Amino acid sequence: MNGIERITQRIALDAQEQVNDILRKGRDEASAITERFRAQADGERTTLSERNEKAAAEREERLVSMAHMEARKVTLAARQEMVEAAYARALELLHDMPEHVYIDVLAKLMAEASAGGREEAVFSKKDRARVGQKAVDAANKKYGKAITLSESTADISGGFILKGRNVEVNCTFETLVRLQRAETAGAVVRTLFPEKTELRKASAS
């Protein structure tokens, strides 16, 4: 082997070593890049999984909360309807009182509403003819008043309007029930829904 061949062979060997070194470095770098991207992908997959689980849990919590709110609204609406029905029934019972009881109630109301004792009582057309004079006479006799029966009538379903010189007192049953409702609503709710009261007592203790 002459000198040129030896030089050529040496160059080939050095080149092969460089090629091998480049390939080795390339493989190592490719492997490192692959691991880096695999780790990044695993991290993103874990993050997405956690996000999905969190999002699913949050959605479930929202749905449960919405369901509870809707159930509460339905329950409150049902209870409100029952309270309304209770006061509507109370109004019916006032209208359906026996005549002698009705007259006594009207007479007492007149006496309590009368300031000077010389007012006039205005009834509905039906009640004026049926019990108007009897109720006025009872109020005057039992309670020492001088109330008169008005010639006019009012568009009311029950009770009366007591008119004085400068004042007018609304004693219609609708008005009386509405005023009483503000004072008795709590007691009505406790009567209709005793379990709610018991739950509050249990929570307090």
Rosetta blueprint (number, residue, H / E / L):
1 M L
2 N L
3 G H
4 I H
5 E H
6 R H
7 I H
8 T H
9 Q H
10 R H
11 I H
12 A H
13 L H
14 D H
15 A H
16 Q H
17 E H
18 Q H
19 V H
20 N H
21 D H
22 I H
23 L H
24 R H
25 K H
26 G H
27 R H
28 D H
29 E H
30 A H
31 S H
32 A H
33 I H
34 T H
35 E H
36 R H
37 F H
38 R H
39 A H
40 Q H
41 A H
42 D H
43 G H
44 E H
45 R H
46 T H
47 T H
48 L H
49 S H
50 E H
51 R H
52 N H
53 E H
54 K H
55 A H
56 A H
57 A H
58 E H
59 R H
60 E H
61 E H
62 R H
63 L H
64 V H
65 S H
66 M H
67 A H
68 H H
69 M H
70 E H
71 A H
72 R H
73 K H
74 V H
75 T H
76 L H
77 A H
78 A H
79 R H
80 Q H
81 E H
82 M H
83 V H
84 E H
85 A H
86 A H
87 Y H
88 A H
89 R H
90 A H
91 L H
92 E H
93 L H
94 L H
95 H H
96 D L
97 M L
98 P L
99 E H
100 H H
101 V H
102 Y H
103 I H
104 D H
105 V H
106 L H
107 A H
108 K H
109 L H
110 M H
111 A H
112 E H
113 A H
114 S L
115 A L
116 G L
117 G L
118 R L
119 E L
120 E E
121 A E
122 V E
123 F E
124 S L
125 K H
126 K H
127 D H
128 R H
129 A H
130 R H
131 V H
132 G H
133 Q H
134 K H
135 A H
136 V H
137 D H
138 A H
139 A H
140 N H
141 K H
142 K H
143 Y H
144 G L
145 K L
146 A L
147 I L
148 T E
149 L E
150 S E
151 E E
152 S E
153 T E
154 A L
155 D L
156 I L
157 S L
158 G L
159 G E
160 F E
161 I E
162 L E
163 K E
164 G L
165 R L
166 N L
167 V L
168 E E
169 V E
170 N E
171 C E
172 T E
173 F H
174 E H
175 T H
176 L H
177 V H
178 R H
179 L H
180 Q H
181 R H
182 A H
183 E H
184 T H
185 A H
186 G H
187 A H
188 V H
189 V H
190 R H
191 T H
192 L H
193 F L
194 P H
195 E H
196 K H
197 T H
198 E H
199 L H
200 R H
201 K H
202 A H
203 S H
204 A H
205 S L
